[in-house]
């Protein structure tokens, strides 16, 4: 079985690195998008742990951290 592959924008890679995602950041964000749950947020539409991803069809456009309460 093949898993869905998400393309990751350059801007999302830069945002991810600023948030502490290192190594192959694009690949990490792609895996996070595949495993993320749908969420309603001003920051994005998918959630993985403390990260909110902005995903449009098969492309990750941005990533942000959830604000702490």
mmCIF file of the N, C-alpha and C atoms, coordinates in Angstrom:
data_MODEL
# 
_entry.id   MODEL 
# 
loop_
_atom_site.group_PDB 
_atom_site.id 
_atom_site.type_symbol 
_atom_site.label_atom_id 
_atom_site.label_alt_id 
_atom_site.label_comp_id 
_atom_site.label_asym_id 
_atom_site.label_entity_id 
_atom_site.label_seq_id 
_atom_site.pdbx_PDB_ins_code 
_atom_site.Cartn_x 
_atom_site.Cartn_y 
_atom_site.Cartn_z 
_atom_site.occupancy 
_atom_site.B_iso_or_equiv 
_atom_site.pdbx_formal_charge 
_atom_site.auth_seq_id 
_atom_site.auth_comp_id 
_atom_site.auth_asym_id 
_atom_site.auth_atom_id 
_atom_site.pdbx_PDB_model_num 
ATOM 1   N N  . UNK A 1 1  ? 0.848   -1.170 0.000  1.00 0.00 ? 1  UNK A N  1 
ATOM 2   C CA . UNK A 1 1  ? 0.000   0.000  0.000  1.00 0.00 ? 1  UNK A CA 1 
ATOM 3   C C  . UNK A 1 1  ? 0.897   1.238  0.000  1.00 0.00 ? 1  UNK A C  1 
ATOM 4   N N  . UNK A 1 2  ? 0.582   2.185  -0.837 1.00 0.00 ? 2  UNK A N  1 
ATOM 5   C CA . UNK A 1 2  ? 1.336   3.436  -0.901 1.00 0.00 ? 2  UNK A CA 1 
ATOM 6   C C  . UNK A 1 2  ? 0.615   4.513  -0.105 1.00 0.00 ? 2  UNK A C  1 
ATOM 7   N N  . UNK A 1 3  ? 1.393   5.265  0.611  1.00 0.00 ? 3  UNK A N  1 
ATOM 8   C CA . UNK A 1 3  ? 0.838   6.374  1.369  1.00 0.00 ? 3  UNK A CA 1 
ATOM 9   C C  . UNK A 1 3  ? 0.829   7.624  0.515  1.00 0.00 ? 3  UNK A C  1 
ATOM 10  N N  . UNK A 1 4  ? -0.080  8.518  0.822  1.00 0.00 ? 4  UNK A N  1 
ATOM 11  C CA . UNK A 1 4  ? -0.155  9.779  0.099  1.00 0.00 ? 4  UNK A CA 1 
ATOM 12  C C  . UNK A 1 4  ? 1.110   10.589 0.370  1.00 0.00 ? 4  UNK A C  1 
ATOM 13  N N  . UNK A 1 5  ? 1.654   11.175 -0.659 1.00 0.00 ? 5  UNK A N  1 
ATOM 14  C CA . UNK A 1 5  ? 2.838   12.015 -0.539 1.00 0.00 ? 5  UNK A CA 1 
ATOM 15  C C  . UNK A 1 5  ? 2.421   13.473 -0.660 1.00 0.00 ? 5  UNK A C  1 
ATOM 16  N N  . UNK A 1 6  ? 2.872   14.273 0.273  1.00 0.00 ? 6  UNK A N  1 
ATOM 17  C CA . UNK A 1 6  ? 2.583   15.701 0.262  1.00 0.00 ? 6  UNK A CA 1 
ATOM 18  C C  . UNK A 1 6  ? 3.812   16.460 -0.220 1.00 0.00 ? 6  UNK A C  1 
ATOM 19  N N  . UNK A 1 7  ? 3.628   17.388 -1.134 1.00 0.00 ? 7  UNK A N  1 
ATOM 20  C CA . UNK A 1 7  ? 4.691   18.286 -1.555 1.00 0.00 ? 7  UNK A CA 1 
ATOM 21  C C  . UNK A 1 7  ? 4.763   19.402 -0.512 1.00 0.00 ? 7  UNK A C  1 
ATOM 22  N N  . UNK A 1 8  ? 5.953   19.912 -0.267 1.00 0.00 ? 8  UNK A N  1 
ATOM 23  C CA . UNK A 1 8  ? 6.145   20.924 0.771  1.00 0.00 ? 8  UNK A CA 1 
ATOM 24  C C  . UNK A 1 8  ? 6.740   22.174 0.132  1.00 0.00 ? 8  UNK A C  1 
ATOM 25  N N  . UNK A 1 9  ? 6.121   23.321 0.382  1.00 0.00 ? 9  UNK A N  1 
ATOM 26  C CA . UNK A 1 9  ? 6.615   24.580 -0.176 1.00 0.00 ? 9  UNK A CA 1 
ATOM 27  C C  . UNK A 1 9  ? 7.915   24.984 0.518  1.00 0.00 ? 9  UNK A C  1 
ATOM 28  N N  . UNK A 1 10 ? 8.708   25.792 -0.171 1.00 0.00 ? 10 UNK A N  1 
ATOM 29  C CA . UNK A 1 10 ? 9.953   26.298 0.403  1.00 0.00 ? 10 UNK A CA 1 
ATOM 30  C C  . UNK A 1 10 ? 9.671   27.135 1.653  1.00 0.00 ? 10 UNK A C  1 
ATOM 31  N N  . UNK A 1 11 ? 8.589   27.887 1.616  1.00 0.00 ? 11 UNK A N  1 
ATOM 32  C CA . UNK A 1 11 ? 8.218   28.714 2.771  1.00 0.00 ? 11 UNK A CA 1 
ATOM 33  C C  . UNK A 1 11 ? 7.917   27.847 3.993  1.00 0.00 ? 11 UNK A C  1 
ATOM 34  N N  . UNK A 1 12 ? 7.240   26.717 3.788  1.00 0.00 ? 12 UNK A N  1 
ATOM 35  C CA . UNK A 1 12 ? 6.939   25.813 4.897  1.00 0.00 ? 12 UNK A CA 1 
ATOM 36  C C  . UNK A 1 12 ? 8.217   25.217 5.473  1.00 0.00 ? 12 UNK A C  1 
ATOM 37  N N  . UNK A 1 13 ? 9.193   24.916 4.623  1.00 0.00 ? 13 UNK A N  1 
ATOM 38  C CA . UNK A 1 13 ? 10.477  24.387 5.106  1.00 0.00 ? 13 UNK A CA 1 
ATOM 39  C C  . UNK A 1 13 ? 11.171  25.431 5.984  1.00 0.00 ? 13 UNK A C  1 
ATOM 40  N N  . UNK A 1 14 ? 11.194  26.675 5.541  1.00 0.00 ? 14 UNK A N  1 
ATOM 41  C CA . UNK A 1 14 ? 11.818  27.747 6.325  1.00 0.00 ? 14 UNK A CA 1 
ATOM 42  C C  . UNK A 1 14 ? 11.092  27.915 7.659  1.00 0.00 ? 14 UNK A C  1 
ATOM 43  N N  . UNK A 1 15 ? 9.764   27.908 7.635  1.00 0.00 ? 15 UNK A N  1 
ATOM 44  C CA . UNK A 1 15 ? 8.978   28.042 8.864  1.00 0.00 ? 15 UNK A CA 1 
ATOM 45  C C  . UNK A 1 15 ? 9.270   26.872 9.804  1.00 0.00 ? 15 UNK A C  1 
ATOM 46  N N  . UNK A 1 16 ? 9.342   25.660 9.251  1.00 0.00 ? 16 UNK A N  1 
ATOM 47  C CA . UNK A 1 16 ? 9.627   24.483 10.060 1.00 0.00 ? 16 UNK A CA 1 
ATOM 48  C C  . UNK A 1 16 ? 10.987  24.568 10.731 1.00 0.00 ? 16 UNK A C  1 
ATOM 49  N N  . UNK A 1 17 ? 11.990  25.017 10.005 1.00 0.00 ? 17 UNK A N  1 
ATOM 50  C CA . UNK A 1 17 ? 13.332  25.158 10.594 1.00 0.00 ? 17 UNK A CA 1 
ATOM 51  C C  . UNK A 1 17 ? 13.335  26.202 11.702 1.00 0.00 ? 17 UNK A C  1 
ATOM 52  N N  . UNK A 1 18 ? 12.591  27.274 11.518 1.00 0.00 ? 18 UNK A N  1 
ATOM 53  C CA . UNK A 1 18 ? 12.494  28.297 12.561 1.00 0.00 ? 18 UNK A CA 1 
ATOM 54  C C  . UNK A 1 18 ? 11.817  27.750 13.821 1.00 0.00 ? 18 UNK A C  1 
ATOM 55  N N  . UNK A 1 19 ? 10.993  26.727 13.656 1.00 0.00 ? 19 UNK A N  1 
ATOM 56  C CA . UNK A 1 19 ? 10.290  26.111 14.792 1.00 0.00 ? 19 UNK A CA 1 
ATOM 57  C C  . UNK A 1 19 ? 11.044  24.929 15.382 1.00 0.00 ? 19 UNK A C  1 
ATOM 58  N N  . UNK A 1 20 ? 12.238  24.642 14.835 1.00 0.00 ? 20 UNK A N  1 
ATOM 59  C CA . UNK A 1 20 ? 13.060  23.586 15.418 1.00 0.00 ? 20 UNK A CA 1 
ATOM 60  C C  . UNK A 1 20 ? 13.023  22.256 14.693 1.00 0.00 ? 20 UNK A C  1 
ATOM 61  N N  . UNK A 1 21 ? 12.461  22.192 13.508 1.00 0.00 ? 21 UNK A N  1 
ATOM 62  C CA . UNK A 1 21 ? 12.449  20.962 12.727 1.00 0.00 ? 21 UNK A CA 1 
ATOM 63  C C  . UNK A 1 21 ? 13.678  20.943 11.827 1.00 0.00 ? 21 UNK A C  1 
ATOM 64  N N  . UNK A 1 22 ? 14.636  20.093 12.152 1.00 0.00 ? 22 UNK A N  1 
ATOM 65  C CA . UNK A 1 22 ? 15.874  20.061 11.388 1.00 0.00 ? 22 UNK A CA 1 
ATOM 66  C C  . UNK A 1 22 ? 16.016  18.735 10.661 1.00 0.00 ? 22 UNK A C  1 
ATOM 67  N N  . UNK A 1 23 ? 17.135  18.514 10.017 1.00 0.00 ? 23 UNK A N  1 
ATOM 68  C CA . UNK A 1 23 ? 17.326  17.345 9.172  1.00 0.00 ? 23 UNK A CA 1 
ATOM 69  C C  . UNK A 1 23 ? 16.660  17.610 7.836  1.00 0.00 ? 23 UNK A C  1 
ATOM 70  N N  . UNK A 1 24 ? 16.008  16.623 7.285  1.00 0.00 ? 24 UNK A N  1 
ATOM 71  C CA . UNK A 1 24 ? 15.268  16.800 6.032  1.00 0.00 ? 24 UNK A CA 1 
ATOM 72  C C  . UNK A 1 24 ? 13.886  17.345 6.389  1.00 0.00 ? 24 UNK A C  1 
ATOM 73  N N  . UNK A 1 25 ? 13.809  18.647 6.578  1.00 0.00 ? 25 UNK A N  1 
ATOM 74  C CA . UNK A 1 25 ? 12.601  19.302 7.075  1.00 0.00 ? 25 UNK A CA 1 
ATOM 75  C C  . UNK A 1 25 ? 11.413  19.078 6.151  1.00 0.00 ? 25 UNK A C  1 
ATOM 76  N N  . UNK A 1 26 ? 11.645  19.124 4.852  1.00 0.00 ? 26 UNK A N  1 
ATOM 77  C CA . UNK A 1 26 ? 10.559  18.892 3.907  1.00 0.00 ? 26 UNK A CA 1 
ATOM 78  C C  . UNK A 1 26 ? 9.963   17.504 4.053  1.00 0.00 ? 26 UNK A C  1 
ATOM 79  N N  . UNK A 1 27 ? 10.813  16.532 4.213  1.00 0.00 ? 27 UNK A N  1 
ATOM 80  C CA . UNK A 1 27 ? 10.329  15.152 4.382  1.00 0.00 ? 27 UNK A CA 1 
ATOM 81  C C  . UNK A 1 27 ? 9.583   14.983 5.701  1.00 0.00 ? 27 UNK A C  1 
ATOM 82  N N  . UNK A 1 28 ? 10.102  15.613 6.761  1.00 0.00 ? 28 UNK A N  1 
ATOM 83  C CA . UNK A 1 28 ? 9.418   15.543 8.058  1.00 0.00 ? 28 UNK A CA 1 
ATOM 84  C C  . UNK A 1 28 ? 8.035   16.167 7.975  1.00 0.00 ? 28 UNK A C  1 
ATOM 85  N N  . UNK A 1 29 ? 7.934   17.327 7.313  1.00 0.00 ? 29 UNK A N  1 
ATOM 86  C CA . UNK A 1 29 ? 6.629   17.988 7.183  1.00 0.00 ? 29 UNK A CA 1 
ATOM 87  C C  . UNK A 1 29 ? 5.673   17.161 6.340  1.00 0.00 ? 29 UNK A C  1 
ATOM 88  N N  . UNK A 1 30 ? 6.178   16.494 5.313  1.00 0.00 ? 30 UNK A N  1 
ATOM 89  C CA . UNK A 1 30 ? 5.344   15.632 4.483  1.00 0.00 ? 30 UNK A CA 1 
ATOM 90  C C  . UNK A 1 30 ? 4.774   14.477 5.309  1.00 0.00 ? 30 UNK A C  1 
ATOM 91  N N  . UNK A 1 31 ? 5.613   13.854 6.133  1.00 0.00 ? 31 UNK A N  1 
ATOM 92  C CA . UNK A 1 31 ? 5.136   12.761 7.001  1.00 0.00 ? 31 UNK A CA 1 
ATOM 93  C C  . UNK A 1 31 ? 4.158   13.278 8.044  1.00 0.00 ? 31 UNK A C  1 
ATOM 94  N N  . UNK A 1 32 ? 4.445   14.459 8.596  1.00 0.00 ? 32 UNK A N  1 
ATOM 95  C CA . UNK A 1 32 ? 3.535   15.039 9.580  1.00 0.00 ? 32 UNK A CA 1 
ATOM 96  C C  . UNK A 1 32 ? 2.166   15.287 8.959  1.00 0.00 ? 32 UNK A C  1 
ATOM 97  N N  . UNK A 1 33 ? 2.129   15.806 7.740  1.00 0.00 ? 33 UNK A N  1 
ATOM 98  C CA . UNK A 1 33 ? 0.859   16.074 7.062  1.00 0.00 ? 33 UNK A CA 1 
ATOM 99  C C  . UNK A 1 33 ? 0.086   14.784 6.832  1.00 0.00 ? 33 UNK A C  1 
ATOM 100 N N  . UNK A 1 34 ? 0.793   13.726 6.488  1.00 0.00 ? 34 UNK A N  1 
ATOM 101 C CA . UNK A 1 34 ? 0.137   12.442 6.235  1.00 0.00 ? 34 UNK A CA 1 
ATOM 102 C C  . UNK A 1 34 ? -0.507  11.893 7.499  1.00 0.00 ? 34 UNK A C  1 
ATOM 103 N N  . UNK A 1 35 ? 0.116   12.137 8.642  1.00 0.00 ? 35 UNK A N  1 
ATOM 104 C CA . UNK A 1 35 ? -0.372  11.595 9.912  1.00 0.00 ? 35 UNK A CA 1 
ATOM 105 C C  . UNK A 1 35 ? -1.263  12.558 10.684 1.00 0.00 ? 35 UNK A C  1 
ATOM 106 N N  . UNK A 1 36 ? -1.378  13.791 10.210 1.00 0.00 ? 36 UNK A N  1 
ATOM 107 C CA . UNK A 1 36 ? -2.093  14.838 10.942 1.00 0.00 ? 36 UNK A CA 1 
ATOM 108 C C  . UNK A 1 36 ? -3.608  14.636 10.912 1.00 0.00 ? 36 UNK A C  1 
ATOM 109 N N  . UNK A 1 37 ? -4.229  15.139 11.946 1.00 0.00 ? 37 UNK A N  1 
ATOM 110 C CA . UNK A 1 37 ? -5.684  15.101 12.049 1.00 0.00 ? 37 UNK A CA 1 
ATOM 111 C C  . UNK A 1 37 ? -6.265  16.426 11.568 1.00 0.00 ? 37 UNK A C  1 
ATOM 112 N N  . UNK A 1 38 ? -7.438  16.389 10.941 1.00 0.00 ? 38 UNK A N  1 
ATOM 113 C CA . UNK A 1 38 ? -8.090  17.641 10.540 1.00 0.00 ? 38 UNK A CA 1 
ATOM 114 C C  . UNK A 1 38 ? -8.430  18.476 11.771 1.00 0.00 ? 38 UNK A C  1 
ATOM 115 N N  . UNK A 1 39 ? -8.294  19.791 11.633 1.00 0.00 ? 39 UNK A N  1 
ATOM 116 C CA . UNK A 1 39 ? -8.586  20.689 12.745 1.00 0.00 ? 39 UNK A CA 1 
ATOM 117 C C  . UNK A 1 39 ? -9.083  22.017 12.174 1.00 0.00 ? 39 UNK A C  1 
ATOM 118 N N  . UNK A 1 40 ? -9.882  22.709 12.955 1.00 0.00 ? 40 UNK A N  1 
ATOM 119 C CA . UNK A 1 40 ? -10.326 24.046 12.568 1.00 0.00 ? 40 UNK A CA 1 
ATOM 120 C C  . UNK A 1 40 ? -9.509  25.048 13.366 1.00 0.00 ? 40 UNK A C  1 
ATOM 121 N N  . UNK A 1 41 ? -8.707  25.833 12.667 1.00 0.00 ? 41 UNK A N  1 
ATOM 122 C CA . UNK A 1 41 ? -7.849  26.816 13.318 1.00 0.00 ? 41 UNK A CA 1 
ATOM 123 C C  . UNK A 1 41 ? -7.556  27.951 12.341 1.00 0.00 ? 41 UNK A C  1 
ATOM 124 N N  . UNK A 1 42 ? -7.274  29.118 12.887 1.00 0.00 ? 42 UNK A N  1 
ATOM 125 C CA . UNK A 1 42 ? -6.857  30.239 12.042 1.00 0.00 ? 42 UNK A CA 1 
ATOM 126 C C  . UNK A 1 42 ? -5.468  30.003 11.466 1.00 0.00 ? 42 UNK A C  1 
ATOM 127 N N  . UNK A 1 43 ? -4.688  29.136 12.110 1.00 0.00 ? 43 UNK A N  1 
ATOM 128 C CA . UNK A 1 43 ? -3.311  28.871 11.694 1.00 0.00 ? 43 UNK A CA 1 
ATOM 129 C C  . UNK A 1 43 ? -3.201  27.849 10.570 1.00 0.00 ? 43 UNK A C  1 
ATOM 130 N N  . UNK A 1 44 ? -4.163  26.961 10.464 1.00 0.00 ? 44 UNK A N  1 
ATOM 131 C CA . UNK A 1 44 ? -4.103  25.921 9.436  1.00 0.00 ? 44 UNK A CA 1 
ATOM 132 C C  . UNK A 1 44 ? -5.256  24.947 9.562  1.00 0.00 ? 44 UNK A C  1 
ATOM 133 N N  . UNK A 1 45 ? -5.167  23.837 8.829  1.00 0.00 ? 45 UNK A N  1 
ATOM 134 C CA . UNK A 1 45 ? -6.287  22.895 8.813  1.00 0.00 ? 45 UNK A CA 1 
ATOM 135 C C  . UNK A 1 45 ? -5.904  21.465 9.192  1.00 0.00 ? 45 UNK A C  1 
ATOM 136 N N  . UNK A 1 46 ? -4.660  21.240 9.604  1.00 0.00 ? 46 UNK A N  1 
ATOM 137 C CA . UNK A 1 46 ? -4.226  19.924 10.067 1.00 0.00 ? 46 UNK A CA 1 
ATOM 138 C C  . UNK A 1 46 ? -3.384  20.091 11.322 1.00 0.00 ? 46 UNK A C  1 
ATOM 139 N N  . UNK A 1 47 ? -3.511  19.153 12.264 1.00 0.00 ? 47 UNK A N  1 
ATOM 140 C CA . UNK A 1 47 ? -2.738  19.229 13.502 1.00 0.00 ? 47 UNK A CA 1 
ATOM 141 C C  . UNK A 1 47 ? -1.926  17.962 13.687 1.00 0.00 ? 47 UNK A C  1 
ATOM 142 N N  . UNK A 1 48 ? -0.655  18.140 14.042 1.00 0.00 ? 48 UNK A N  1 
ATOM 143 C CA . UNK A 1 48 ? 0.229   17.037 14.394 1.00 0.00 ? 48 UNK A CA 1 
ATOM 144 C C  . UNK A 1 48 ? 0.964   17.459 15.660 1.00 0.00 ? 48 UNK A C  1 
ATOM 145 N N  . UNK A 1 49 ? 0.680   16.797 16.777 1.00 0.00 ? 49 UNK A N  1 
ATOM 146 C CA . UNK A 1 49 ? 1.221   17.164 18.087 1.00 0.00 ? 49 UNK A CA 1 
ATOM 147 C C  . UNK A 1 49 ? 0.971   18.654 18.342 1.00 0.00 ? 49 UNK A C  1 
ATOM 148 N N  . UNK A 1 50 ? 2.024   19.437 18.537 1.00 0.00 ? 50 UNK A N  1 
ATOM 149 C CA . UNK A 1 50 ? 1.861   20.863 18.830 1.00 0.00 ? 50 UNK A CA 1 
ATOM 150 C C  . UNK A 1 50 ? 1.988   21.730 17.587 1.00 0.00 ? 50 UNK A C  1 
ATOM 151 N N  . UNK A 1 51 ? 1.982   21.120 16.419 1.00 0.00 ? 51 UNK A N  1 
ATOM 152 C CA . UNK A 1 51 ? 2.126   21.851 15.167 1.00 0.00 ? 51 UNK A CA 1 
ATOM 153 C C  . UNK A 1 51 ? 0.796   21.908 14.420 1.00 0.00 ? 51 UNK A C  1 
ATOM 154 N N  . UNK A 1 52 ? 0.547   23.039 13.783 1.00 0.00 ? 52 UNK A N  1 
ATOM 155 C CA . UNK A 1 52 ? -0.615  23.186 12.909 1.00 0.00 ? 52 UNK A CA 1 
ATOM 156 C C  . UNK A 1 52 ? -0.078  23.413 11.503 1.00 0.00 ? 52 UNK A C  1 
ATOM 157 N N  . UNK A 1 53 ? -0.551  22.596 10.562 1.00 0.00 ? 53 UNK A N  1 
ATOM 158 C CA . UNK A 1 53 ? -0.099  22.669 9.183  1.00 0.00 ? 53 UNK A CA 1 
ATOM 159 C C  . UNK A 1 53 ? -1.189  23.275 8.314  1.00 0.00 ? 53 UNK A C  1 
ATOM 160 N N  . UNK A 1 54 ? -0.785  24.092 7.379  1.00 0.00 ? 54 UNK A N  1 
ATOM 161 C CA . UNK A 1 54 ? -1.697  24.635 6.382  1.00 0.00 ? 54 UNK A CA 1 
ATOM 162 C C  . UNK A 1 54 ? -1.531  23.773 5.126  1.00 0.00 ? 54 UNK A C  1 
ATOM 163 N N  . UNK A 1 55 ? -2.505  22.894 4.882  1.00 0.00 ? 55 UNK A N  1 
ATOM 164 C CA . UNK A 1 55 ? -2.430  21.939 3.777  1.00 0.00 ? 55 UNK A CA 1 
ATOM 165 C C  . UNK A 1 55 ? -3.536  22.242 2.776  1.00 0.00 ? 55 UNK A C  1 
ATOM 166 N N  . UNK A 1 56 ? -3.163  22.304 1.506  1.00 0.00 ? 56 UNK A N  1 
ATOM 167 C CA . UNK A 1 56 ? -4.122  22.493 0.426  1.00 0.00 ? 56 UNK A CA 1 
ATOM 168 C C  . UNK A 1 56 ? -3.953  21.328 -0.541 1.00 0.00 ? 56 UNK A C  1 
ATOM 169 N N  . UNK A 1 57 ? -4.950  20.450 -0.568 1.00 0.00 ? 57 UNK A N  1 
ATOM 170 C CA . UNK A 1 57 ? -4.935  19.224 -1.367 1.00 0.00 ? 57 UNK A CA 1 
ATOM 171 C C  . UNK A 1 57 ? -3.706  18.391 -1.022 1.00 0.00 ? 57 UNK A C  1 
ATOM 172 N N  . UNK A 1 58 ? -2.666  18.389 -1.834 1.00 0.00 ? 58 UNK A N  1 
ATOM 173 C CA . UNK A 1 58 ? -1.500  17.549 -1.555 1.00 0.00 ? 58 UNK A CA 1 
ATOM 174 C C  . UNK A 1 58 ? -0.243  18.386 -1.343 1.00 0.00 ? 58 UNK A C  1 
ATOM 175 N N  . UNK A 1 59 ? -0.414  19.615 -0.856 1.00 0.00 ? 59 UNK A N  1 
ATOM 176 C CA . UNK A 1 59 ? 0.733   20.520 -0.682 1.00 0.00 ? 59 UNK A CA 1 
ATOM 177 C C  . UNK A 1 59 ? 0.694   21.174 0.697  1.00 0.00 ? 59 UNK A C  1 
ATOM 178 N N  . UNK A 1 60 ? 1.813   21.125 1.397  1.00 0.00 ? 60 UNK A N  1 
ATOM 179 C CA . UNK A 1 60 ? 1.953   21.797 2.687  1.00 0.00 ? 60 UNK A CA 1 
ATOM 180 C C  . UNK A 1 60 ? 2.442   23.213 2.403  1.00 0.00 ? 60 UNK A C  1 
ATOM 181 N N  . UNK A 1 61 ? 1.622   24.196 2.752  1.00 0.00 ? 61 UNK A N  1 
ATOM 182 C CA . UNK A 1 61 ? 1.938   25.595 2.459  1.00 0.00 ? 61 UNK A CA 1 
ATOM 183 C C  . UNK A 1 61 ? 2.578   26.331 3.622  1.00 0.00 ? 61 UNK A C  1 
ATOM 184 N N  . UNK A 1 62 ? 2.352   25.852 4.842  1.00 0.00 ? 62 UNK A N  1 
ATOM 185 C CA . UNK A 1 62 ? 2.909   26.522 6.011  1.00 0.00 ? 62 UNK A CA 1 
ATOM 186 C C  . UNK A 1 62 ? 2.795   25.666 7.252  1.00 0.00 ? 62 UNK A C  1 
ATOM 187 N N  . UNK A 1 63 ? 3.533   26.048 8.286  1.00 0.00 ? 63 UNK A N  1 
ATOM 188 C CA . UNK A 1 63 ? 3.494   25.347 9.553  1.00 0.00 ? 63 UNK A CA 1 
ATOM 189 C C  . UNK A 1 63 ? 3.653   26.368 10.671 1.00 0.00 ? 63 UNK A C  1 
ATOM 190 N N  . UNK A 1 64 ? 2.963   26.135 11.783 1.00 0.00 ? 64 UNK A N  1 
ATOM 191 C CA . UNK A 1 64 ? 3.031   27.018 12.947 1.00 0.00 ? 64 UNK A CA 1 
ATOM 192 C C  . UNK A 1 64 ? 2.898   26.159 14.204 1.00 0.00 ? 64 UNK A C  1 
ATOM 193 N N  . UNK A 1 65 ? 3.311   26.733 15.325 1.00 0.00 ? 65 UNK A N  1 
ATOM 194 C CA . UNK A 1 65 ? 3.131   26.069 16.620 1.00 0.00 ? 65 UNK A CA 1 
ATOM 195 C C  . UNK A 1 65 ? 1.793   26.509 17.199 1.00 0.00 ? 65 UNK A C  1 
ATOM 196 N N  . UNK A 1 66 ? 1.152   25.602 17.913 1.00 0.00 ? 66 UNK A N  1 
ATOM 197 C CA . UNK A 1 66 ? -0.053  25.983 18.635 1.00 0.00 ? 66 UNK A CA 1 
ATOM 198 C C  . UNK A 1 66 ? 0.322   26.915 19.776 1.00 0.00 ? 66 UNK A C  1 
ATOM 199 N N  . UNK A 1 67 ? -0.446  27.940 19.986 1.00 0.00 ? 67 UNK A N  1 
ATOM 200 C CA . UNK A 1 67 ? -0.131  28.840 21.094 1.00 0.00 ? 67 UNK A CA 1 
ATOM 201 C C  . UNK A 1 67 ? -0.353  28.114 22.436 1.00 0.00 ? 67 UNK A C  1 
ATOM 202 N N  . UNK A 1 68 ? 0.529   28.368 23.389 1.00 0.00 ? 68 UNK A N  1 
ATOM 203 C CA . UNK A 1 68 ? 0.371   27.773 24.719 1.00 0.00 ? 68 UNK A CA 1 
ATOM 204 C C  . UNK A 1 68 ? -0.649  28.580 25.494 1.00 0.00 ? 68 UNK A C  1 
ATOM 205 N N  . UNK A 1 69 ? -1.365  27.890 26.356 1.00 0.00 ? 69 UNK A N  1 
ATOM 206 C CA . UNK A 1 69 ? -2.424  28.571 27.096 1.00 0.00 ? 69 UNK A CA 1 
ATOM 207 C C  . UNK A 1 69 ? -1.992  28.902 28.483 1.00 0.00 ? 69 UNK A C  1 
# 
